[in-house]
Amino acid sequence: MATKTLTITESAYDKLASEKKENESFSMIIERKFKKYNLLDMAGALSKESGEALEKAIKENRKKDQELHDKKMKNIEKQLRRQ
């Protein structure tokens, strides 16, 4: 495995070291912190009830956002007609 030497500040080193778990190298910390997750990795993270509550809240917020958008568009249309 190829290696690279990095120069970091002491405060950056301290932050990195504070994240270190037992028997973990600095390379392992960096790999863990910058891991890219696949959406499927989150499957099953919520209970069915929590998922349903979240879905309901999202739908309600989308509806409110749409209503607000429609109201703003009507106001803009009124202003344009006055000109």
C-alpha positions in Angstrom: 0.0 0.0 0.0 1.4 3.4 -1.0 1.6 6.1 1.7 1.7 9.9 1.7 3.1 12.2 4.3 0.8 15.1 5.4 1.5 18.2 7.3 -1.3 19.4 9.6 -1.6 21.9 12.4 -1.5 20.8 16.0 -5.2 21.7 16.4 -6.1 19.6 13.4 -4.0 16.7 14.8 -5.7 17.0 18.2 -9.2 16.9 16.5 -8.2 13.9 14.5 -6.7 12.2 17.5 -9.9 12.8 19.6 -11.8 10.8 17.0 -9.5 7.8 17.3 -11.0 4.6 18.5 -9.0 1.8 20.1 -6.5 0.1 17.7 -7.6 2.6 14.9 -5.0 4.3 12.7 -5.3 7.9 11.5 -5.9 6.5 8.0 -8.8 4.4 9.4 -10.3 7.5 11.0 -10.1 9.5 7.8 -11.6 6.6 5.8 -14.4 6.3 8.3 -15.1 10.0 8.4 -15.2 10.4 4.6 -17.1 7.2 3.8 -19.7 7.7 1.1 -23.0 6.2 2.0 -25.4 4.6 -0.3 -29.1 5.4 0.4 -29.8 1.7 0.7 -27.4 1.6 3.7 -30.1 3.5 5.6 -32.8 0.9 4.9 -34.4 -0.3 8.2 -33.0 2.6 10.2 -36.5 3.7 11.2 -39.3 1.7 12.6 -42.3 1.3 10.5 -44.2 3.7 12.7 -41.4 6.3 12.6 -41.1 6.0 8.9 -44.9 6.5 8.4 -44.8 9.6 10.8 -41.9 11.0 8.8 -43.6 10.4 5.5 -46.8 12.1 6.8 -44.9 15.1 8.1 -43.1 15.5 4.7 -46.3 15.3 2.8 -47.9 17.9 5.1 -44.9 20.2 4.7 -45.0 19.9 0.9 -48.7 20.7 0.9 -48.1 23.8 3.1 -45.2 24.9 0.8 -47.3 24.5 -2.3 -50.1 26.5 -0.7 -47.7 29.3 0.2 -46.2 29.2 -3.3 -49.7 29.5 -4.8 -50.5 32.4 -2.6 -47.3 34.2 -3.5 -47.9 33.6 -7.2 -51.5 35.0 -6.9 -50.1 38.1 -5.3 -47.5 38.5 -8.0 -50.2 38.1 -10.7 -52.3 40.8 -9.0 -49.4 43.2 -8.9 -48.6 42.6 -12.6 -52.2 43.2 -13.6 -52.2 46.6 -11.8 -49.2 47.7 -13.9 
